[in-house]
Amino acid sequence: MIFNSVTFVLFFGLCFALYWTLPRRPRLWMLLAASLTFYGFWRVEFLPVMLLSAATDYGVGLRLPRARTQRGRALLLLTSLTVNLGLLAYFKYLYFFAENVSLLAGWLGVNWSPPAWEIVLPLGISFYTFQTISYSVDVYRGVVEPERDPILFATYVTFFPQLVAGPVLRAGEVIHQLKVRPKLDLEDLAVGVRRVIQGLFLKVALADNIAPMVDSGFATPLHLLSAIDVWTLAFMFGFQIYFDFSAYSHIAIGCARMLGLRFPENFDHPYLAHSPKDFWKRWHISLSSWIRDYLYLPLTGTKVGRMQSQGGLGDVTQQRRTAALFATWAIMGLWHGANWTFVVWGLYHAVWVYAHRLSKPSLAALPAGGRKALGWLVSLPIAMLGWIPFRAGSVSDVVTMFATVVDPGAYAALGLRETTYLVAALLMAGVCLAWLVNTRVLGWLRPRPVLWPVSVTLTMGVLLALDFIYLRPIAQFIYFQF
Amino acid sequence: MGSRASALVRLACVIGALGIALGLLHLLRPATERKGEDLALGAQARSVYSADAHGPLHCGGTTGGDACVAASRSRGHPGAVLWLGNSQVHAINQWQAEDENASPRVARALQSLGTDFVTFSIPNGSIQEHWVIFEWVRARLTLKGVVVALCYDDTRETGLRNGVLEALTDPAVQGRLEEHALGRSMLARKPEAATGGGELAGLDQTVQQRAERALVDWLQSNWDLWAKRHRNRLEVYHRLYRLRNTVFNISPSTKRPKIPARYAENLAAFDALLINAQAAGIPVLAYVVPIRPNAEIPYVQADYQQYKLDTQRLAEARGATWLNWESLVPEALWGSKGGTQVGVKAELDFMHFMATGHAVLADALIRTIRRDLLESP
């Protein structure tokens, strides 16, 4: 089911009413049934895939404490990884793998083409498999206790607000919340409703209206795009994906909040980041922290235990850190899609992080404020340009567009409608204004007993009107394709 | 603040927000039901799509174009001449009741000669869209000729809009497009062509699509506020458009620069149309559209002159007739349009003339179609 639809509004209204009237146990059953219904409204036939992932890790979680040997524990964890990554490998990467084998075979003079498989990618598979893997790993590491209640566990995995596009939830963040019966809190309700209204605005009023300009721009023959056009398209897609993805997170967090559940934040003004590290603490926070804890740190050989290591890489050699960095980012790229362009995107970010590491000693001499300002001025265009491989159709398109950007002669002409440049500039100004409001103005407004409710009322009234006008499921959320 | 007082404040905020939202929805609605394109035309101009006893003579895009095809077949003539153009073809400036544009005038004249006349015109129609419409129509009707209105302004457009996009699902159209590199590129860019896009495109092939369709249809029929959302969207767009024009002082007189990528694509589309028409033995008449004389045109002169040369070169290379009618309609037959900036009441209209102007265009078309399309060997 898609958030920006009448169906979801009715569906959630019903869930909300039932949730707050049912006792605890039936409430859990209701949540599970609602989540399965939510998913089934997309494709019923893929429900068993999701339940297989959940059942595997539920079983692994229960057996892990009972395993007597380290080998036994390792085998159980391997079972979880095999099933979940196997599902990903089949549904997401099989055709990609076969295509590349065919290409390689062609280079070697062997004529082989992959069969015309019609493999549909189950919605949300990249998210729920990561969620269940994280559960098994956390039980293995002793970070969380295994959950014995299968209904509770299944609800955690399938919970509809975050099922399809995150945030990627850790068991330790959510399961204990599902166990208790929260009280209906007006503050939670108010914040939740505001988040949903904001999220819908970002999606239906902004992202969906930017999309045609972006699509039109990327459909332009590449040799006719100037460097300014490439930069503009990079920024425009950067805004589109930010609004689209953060919208989903807002709505997911808002819906959960209305049910008395607190989800972690997934975005924190990423385009105000002053370094690559800062950017990844602000963009898709749940995924970047997942990658850090379950992939990067283990690749460096760092033991990640009960305290969820935040650092402590002192014993790791630079070479190992660098190798882990590039491997992690290549995998992170591939997670986003079965295409070499996503690997390029991942490696682009790896290079950015690596370059920043190398430049840190030189930057240390600058005053902190200046360092941050300079950092933002450098990080913003790098972050935005990084969206080119994410959106482009092929690696050769990426190379062509990057080549255009570094060609001084390509800055002379403009190839898009004038409105596109204007919209890009306005959106950048809007993002900066939003940051200013969130970090400076809201703190000043909140304690004021009249100004605060008046400004909230005005803002929500305007956003509600725009949500009503533009509520149409004309496009899926971008992250649905992952 | 006590919890009761806090709850009351929250309730007041909710009611306030709903009130503001409702107020905005009423504010953001045009006074009368008008089509989006008519808002862009201004208050004085009106789109007119004529019809006769058999059905429509004049359609917009291919969506809904079946009515024009059926009507043409019903008239029983052995063939038809197709006219492709932009809003200049359907819009009448200073419209009065009973005013006609050129389309029905030409239709009556040609029908008396045993040939039907069918018009397809869309606002800011690019040549890419004209090409797709041409292929769609000729898969359905026997064409004795094609008239293409060449408007330099519309070379800044690209892509296929919803009124034309659906035509890409037609195998006959696909086959014709695939014969050309541009056509293949157009087909490749339009994965949504299978569904024609639309308001529920995000739910394509899901269970939710049916539920959403049922709910939306019910709301559309039973809730006036919901049914009029398209007018709210139109008004939001229109106000943003006027605000942009005001801030950047953009008016109908502002010079429109060439967008090289789009210009190249539209010329390629024109060439593809000419090649396919020539291969099918369908004569083509291409004319540079009339623009308002005695006023500085809103184009960079060098680019505009080059456009005329380029289209003439292409047309003559493919055996088509090319005519420059930019001065065809005298100044007195043009009108004004509603201001496109905040606070501006009226501006010169460079593109749309009055009914009397349409009569002049119709006469020229009738003469030229007879000579170059129907009577030429």
Interface residues (C-beta under 8 A of the other chain):
Chain A: M1 I2 N4 S5 V6 T7 L10 G40 F41 W42 R43 V44 L186 A190 D215 S216 A219 T220 P221 L224 L225 A413 L414 G415 L416 R417 E418 T419 L422 P449 P453 V456 T457 L458 M460 G461 V462 L464 A465 L466 F468 I469 Y470 R472 P473 I474 A475 Q476
Chain B: M1 S6 A7 V9 R10 A12 C13 G16 A17 L18 G19 I20 A21 L22 G23 L24 L25 L28 R156 T158 G159 S185 R189 G197 G198 E199 L200 A201 G202 L203 T206 V207 Q208 A211 E212 L215 V216 L219 L225 R229 N232 R233 V236 R244 F248 P257 I259 P260 A261 R262 A264 E265
